[in-house]
């Protein structure tokens, strides 16, 4: 999942549908029943800077669509990036955040530059907030999400290119949603 897609979906507050839109979940044809999924997971979007190294990290885990990661790194020597998804990788578990992302130089060589290791902790804060969203995805399908999001307090760092960078997370929440995907003509 690209950082742009994740940022757009996070902005709507319905990050759980991002996996479905990115994955192009099976569409239903006119007259068919909507496709229903139960989606539980986490979304985290963080940035940090240390000694000339600037990092942006997005982590997304969805029980129905797997885990996605995205990393961009800027240094005086150049730009680097990495990510994966969907994968059956657990990024969030029992209050612990852990991800290992292969990093490549973002130039004509695409030379491997080691791994970025994201680590940290999270805990739910506040009360779950209700979610009820209806969006139209790019394939002209409607996605209806109902459930809850709860904010997370996170403390995280990334070790990348020999530098440990503390992260500040602008978006950090857990979700528990029922999602229906309807094909054109079903809405």
Secondary structure as a PSIPRED ss2 file (coil, helix, strand):
# PSIPRED VFORMAT (PSIPRED V4.0)

   1 X C   1.000  0.000  0.000
   2 X C   1.000  0.000  0.000
   3 X H   0.000  1.000  0.000
   4 X H   0.000  1.000  0.000
   5 X H   0.000  1.000  0.000
   6 X H   0.000  1.000  0.000
   7 X H   0.000  1.000  0.000
   8 X H   0.000  1.000  0.000
   9 X H   0.000  1.000  0.000
  10 X H   0.000  1.000  0.000
  11 X H   0.000  1.000  0.000
  12 X H   0.000  1.000  0.000
  13 X C   1.000  0.000  0.000
  14 X C   1.000  0.000  0.000
  15 X C   1.000  0.000  0.000
  16 X H   0.000  1.000  0.000
  17 X H   0.000  1.000  0.000
  18 X H   0.000  1.000  0.000
  19 X H   0.000  1.000  0.000
  20 X H   0.000  1.000  0.000
  21 X H   0.000  1.000  0.000
  22 X H   0.000  1.000  0.000
  23 X H   0.000  1.000  0.000
  24 X C   1.000  0.000  0.000
  25 X C   1.000  0.000  0.000
  26 X C   1.000  0.000  0.000
  27 X C   1.000  0.000  0.000
  28 X C   1.000  0.000  0.000
  29 X C   1.000  0.000  0.000
  30 X C   1.000  0.000  0.000
  31 X C   1.000  0.000  0.000
  32 X C   1.000  0.000  0.000
  33 X C   1.000  0.000  0.000
  34 X C   1.000  0.000  0.000
  35 X E   0.000  0.000  1.000
  36 X E   0.000  0.000  1.000
  37 X E   0.000  0.000  1.000
  38 X E   0.000  0.000  1.000
  39 X E   0.000  0.000  1.000
  40 X E   0.000  0.000  1.000
  41 X E   0.000  0.000  1.000
  42 X E   0.000  0.000  1.000
  43 X E   0.000  0.000  1.000
  44 X E   0.000  0.000  1.000
  45 X E   0.000  0.000  1.000
  46 X E   0.000  0.000  1.000
  47 X E   0.000  0.000  1.000
  48 X E   0.000  0.000  1.000
  49 X E   0.000  0.000  1.000
  50 X E   0.000  0.000  1.000
  51 X C   1.000  0.000  0.000
  52 X C   1.000  0.000  0.000
  53 X E   0.000  0.000  1.000
  54 X E   0.000  0.000  1.000
  55 X E   0.000  0.000  1.000
  56 X E   0.000  0.000  1.000
  57 X E   0.000  0.000  1.000
  58 X E   0.000  0.000  1.000
  59 X E   0.000  0.000  1.000
  60 X E   0.000  0.000  1.000
  61 X E   0.000  0.000  1.000
  62 X E   0.000  0.000  1.000
  63 X C   1.000  0.000  0.000
  64 X C   1.000  0.000  0.000
  65 X C   1.000  0.000  0.000
  66 X E   0.000  0.000  1.000
  67 X E   0.000  0.000  1.000
  68 X E   0.000  0.000  1.000
  69 X E   0.000  0.000  1.000
  70 X E   0.000  0.000  1.000
  71 X E   0.000  0.000  1.000
  72 X E   0.000  0.000  1.000
  73 X E   0.000  0.000  1.000
  74 X E   0.000  0.000  1.000
  75 X E   0.000  0.000  1.000
  76 X C   1.000  0.000  0.000
  77 X C   1.000  0.000  0.000
  78 X E   0.000  0.000  1.000
  79 X E   0.000  0.000  1.000
  80 X E   0.000  0.000  1.000
  81 X E   0.000  0.000  1.000
  82 X E   0.000  0.000  1.000
  83 X E   0.000  0.000  1.000
  84 X E   0.000  0.000  1.000
  85 X E   0.000  0.000  1.000
  86 X E   0.000  0.000  1.000
  87 X E   0.000  0.000  1.000
  88 X C   1.000  0.000  0.000
  89 X C   1.000  0.000  0.000
  90 X C   1.000  0.000  0.000
  91 X C   1.000  0.000  0.000
  92 X E   0.000  0.000  1.000
  93 X E   0.000  0.000  1.000
  94 X C   1.000  0.000  0.000
  95 X C   1.000  0.000  0.000
  96 X E   0.000  0.000  1.000
  97 X E   0.000  0.000  1.000
  98 X E   0.000  0.000  1.000
  99 X E   0.000  0.000  1.000
 100 X E   0.000  0.000  1.000
 101 X E   0.000  0.000  1.000
 102 X E   0.000  0.000  1.000
 103 X E   0.000  0.000  1.000
 104 X E   0.000  0.000  1.000
 105 X E   0.000  0.000  1.000
 106 X C   1.000  0.000  0.000
 107 X C   1.000  0.000  0.000
 108 X C   1.000  0.000  0.000
 109 X C   1.000  0.000  0.000
 110 X C   1.000  0.000  0.000
 111 X C   1.000  0.000  0.000
 112 X E   0.000  0.000  1.000
 113 X E   0.000  0.000  1.000
 114 X E   0.000  0.000  1.000
 115 X E   0.000  0.000  1.000
 116 X E   0.000  0.000  1.000
 117 X E   0.000  0.000  1.000
 118 X E   0.000  0.000  1.000
 119 X E   0.000  0.000  1.000
 120 X E   0.000  0.000  1.000
 121 X E   0.000  0.000  1.000
 122 X E   0.000  0.000  1.000
 123 X E   0.000  0.000  1.000
 124 X E   0.000  0.000  1.000
 125 X C   1.000  0.000  0.000
 126 X C   1.000  0.000  0.000
 127 X C   1.000  0.000  0.000
 128 X C   1.000  0.000  0.000
 129 X E   0.000  0.000  1.000
 130 X E   0.000  0.000  1.000
 131 X E   0.000  0.000  1.000
 132 X E   0.000  0.000  1.000
 133 X E   0.000  0.000  1.000
 134 X E   0.000  0.000  1.000
 135 X E   0.000  0.000  1.000
 136 X E   0.000  0.000  1.000
 137 X C   1.000  0.000  0.000
 138 X C   1.000  0.000  0.000
 139 X C   1.000  0.000  0.000
 140 X C   1.000  0.000  0.000
 141 X C   1.000  0.000  0.000
 142 X E   0.000  0.000  1.000
 143 X E   0.000  0.000  1.000
 144 X E   0.000  0.000  1.000
 145 X E   0.000  0.000  1.000
 146 X E   0.000  0.000  1.000
 147 X E   0.000  0.000  1.000
 148 X E   0.000  0.000  1.000
 149 X E   0.000  0.000  1.000
 150 X E   0.000  0.000  1.000
 151 X E   0.000  0.000  1.000
 152 X E   0.000  0.000  1.000
 153 X E   0.000  0.000  1.000
 154 X E   0.000  0.000  1.000
 155 X E   0.000  0.000  1.000
 156 X E   0.000  0.000  1.000
 157 X E   0.000  0.000  1.000
 158 X E   0.000  0.000  1.000
 159 X E   0.000  0.000  1.000
 160 X E   0.000  0.000  1.000
 161 X C   1.000  0.000  0.000
 162 X C   1.000  0.000  0.000
 163 X E   0.000  0.000  1.000
 164 X E   0.000  0.000  1.000
 165 X E   0.000  0.000  1.000
 166 X E   0.000  0.000  1.000
 167 X E   0.000  0.000  1.000
 168 X E   0.000  0.000  1.000
 169 X E   0.000  0.000  1.000
 170 X E   0.000  0.000  1.000
 171 X E   0.000  0.000  1.000
 172 X E   0.000  0.000  1.000
 173 X E   0.000  0.000  1.000
 174 X E   0.000  0.000  1.000
 175 X E   0.000  0.000  1.000
 176 X E   0.000  0.000  1.000
 177 X E   0.000  0.000  1.000
 178 X E   0.000  0.000  1.000
 179 X E   0.000  0.000  1.000
 180 X E   0.000  0.000  1.000
 181 X E   0.000  0.000  1.000
 182 X E   0.000  0.000  1.000
 183 X C   1.000  0.000  0.000
 184 X C   1.000  0.000  0.000
 185 X C   1.000  0.000  0.000
 186 X C   1.000  0.000  0.000
 187 X C   1.000  0.000  0.000
